[in-house]
Amino acid sequence: MTEVPSVRGAEVGRRIGVGLMYGLWKPRVLGAWKVPATGPAILAVNHSHNIDGPMVMGVAPRPTHFLIKKEAFVGPLDPFLLGIGQLKVDRESTDRTAITRALGVLENGGVLGIFPEGTRGEGDFASLRAGLAYFAVRSGAPVVPVAVLGTAGRDGRGNSVRRGRLIKGLPPLRSRVDVVFGDPFEAGDGTGRRTRKALDEATVRIQKQLTAHLENARRLTGR
């Protein structure tokens, strides 16, 4: 039997994230109340920076178990990330252990965090992998779009900002980072079908919703 990640560990991770994120930057959180208070949910987060995951983990209203590439689990980070309830996934293969654990999180009524673009990119949801659709359709859990804006270190006009960075590539210290939670939606078509065609249709549906949310979040925050 595959062990499901610890909810208590994820709550510890959330508290660590709160301290770190609010200590180093100025998160502005909008729409956190839209995350369902109970039951399974999937947070679909755009991904343009390494701190996107810790930022969402810290400001989300519920403990979140993120699917994270196995390459991040190096040295002391390996036991630490596993200890705070995060999921190691091999992106080069069909990682059945990670899939089973992620579905276990949802079956237990927990919150799963996913970067549907698969890897860091422009953070615009332009290229979605099928993983999110699979978990959403298989579990029936609502998808909550999350836009993280400002981690790429850009000002309100979209210009790159480099001053005040603690480490090269990190957002400037004490700069504002916006995290905007959107309305939950069902990815499936209501039939419960899990065919390849149903997953492809769900992926298209998800992409439209996530892109619309990101555009709305940019208008809302002026980014």
N, C-alpha and C positions, 0 to 999 in steps of 0.2 A: 504493500500500500504506500502510495506517495504521500509524503508529509506536506501538509498545507502550511504556508508561512505564518509565523506568529503575529496575531493582531496586537498583542501587548508590545511586541518588538516594534511594530509599525507605529504604535502610539509614541514609543520612546523616540523613534526616528523623527516623528512629527515635532516633538518638543525640541529636539536638537536643531531641527530645521528652522523652527520659529526663532530660536536664539541667534543662530548664525545669520539668517537672512535679514532679520531686523537689526542685528548688530552691525552688519557690513553695508547694507543698502537700505533703501526706503521703499518697501513694497506698498503698493496701493492696490487693495483687493476689492474687486467689484463683482457683485452677483454670487457670492459664496452661498447665499441662502438658496440658490437654485439647485445645489447638490442635494439629492434625496437624503433625508435625515436617517432613514433606515433602509435596509434591503440592498441588494447588489447594484452596483453602478460602475460604469467605465468612464474614466477621465481620459479624453483624447486630447493630447497636448501638442502644440506645434513645437518644433525643435530646432533652434538656431544656436544654442549655447549649452555647454556642459552644466551650467547651474540651473537650467530650466526645471529639471527633475527635483533637485533639492528645494528650489523655490516653491514649486507647487506642493511638495510634500510638507513644507513648513506652513503654508498659508491655507491649505485645504481644511475644511471644517471636520473632516473625518480622516482617520489613519488610512494611508494609501500604500498599496503594494505595487511598485513599478516593475515592469519587465525591462531589465537592463542588460545590455550586451555583455557577454562573459569577459570581454577584454578589459572591462572596468574593474573586475574582481581580482586585483593584483595585490600581492603582499598582505599587509594588515587590513586592506580594504575588503578582502574576501570574507573573513569572519565577521567584520563590522557590518557590511551590507546585508549579509545573510541574517545576522543577529537582529537587525531592525526591519526584518520581514520583507526584504526586497528579493526579486526573482532573477536568477541568472539564466540568460538565454543564449544559445548558440545560433547566430543568425545565418550560419552557412549550411545548416541542415534543418530537418524537421525535428525540432527538439521536443520529443514527446513528454519528457519529464517536466519541462517548463510549461508546456501546454496543459498538462494534467494539474499542475500546481495552480496555474492561473485560473483554470475552470473551478478548482477547489475553493479559491478565494471567493469567486462569485456564488458558488453553491452555498457557501457559508454566510452569504449576505454581506460580503465585504466589498471594498472598493479597489478596483484594478486600474493602475495607471499605464497608459500606452502612448508611445510616440508613433503615430500611424505612418509617418514618413520613413520609419525604420532607422534613420540615422540623422545626424545633424546636417542641415541644409540651409535653404533660404527661410525656413520656418513659415512657408506660405501654403502648406497642405497641397502643393501642386502634384506631388508624387506619392500616392498612397499604396501601401502594401495591403495584401488581403487579410492579414492577421486580425486587425480590428474587426472587420466584418464577420470573421469566423467566430470570435469570442462573443460578439454582440448577438449574432443569430443563434448560435448554439445555446447561450445562456438565457437569452431573452432580456438581459439587463439593459436598462436605458443608457445611452451614450450622452455624456456631458462634455460639450466642446470647451476647451480651455485655451485662451490666447495669452501667451507670455510675451510682453512687449517691453523692450528696453535693455534686454540682456546682451544684445549685440553692441551696446554702447553707442547709440545714435541719439542725437538731439531731436527736438520736435520737428525740425526740417529734414530729418533723414540723414544728416551729416554725421560721419564717424567722429566719436569723441574718444580721445586717448589719455587725457589728463587724469591723474588721480587713481590710476589703476594699481591695485595691489600686486597682481600678477598679469603679465602680458596676456591679453585675450579676455580678461575678466571685465565686467562693467566697472566704470569708475566708482570708487568708494563713495557711499552716501548718495549715489545717484538714484533716481526714482525708477522702479521697475513695476510695471502694471501687470496684474494678473486678472483676467476677465473670464468669469465663468458664464457659460451660456445656458440656454434652456435645454433640458434633457429631451432626447427624442429616441424613438424606436428605429433601429436600423433595418429590421426585417420588414416583410410585406404583410405580416399578420398570419401567414399560412403555416409558419414553422418549417418551411422547406429549407433543406441544407445542401441543395444541389450546387454544383459549380455555377450554374446560371443564376441561382438565387443569391449566391455570395457575390458574384460580379455585379448584380443589380444593387445589392446592399452597399457595395463599395462606392458605386456611383452616387447613391443616395447620401452616404456619409460624406463624401467629398463635397457635394453641394452644400450640405449643412455646415460643415467645418469652414469652408471658404467664406460662406455668407457671414458666419459668426466672426471670423477674423476681420473681415471688412468692417463690420459693425463695431468691433472692438477698437479698431484704428480710428474710426470716426469719433467714437465716444471719448477716447483718450488723447486725440490729436496727434497720434504717432504715424 
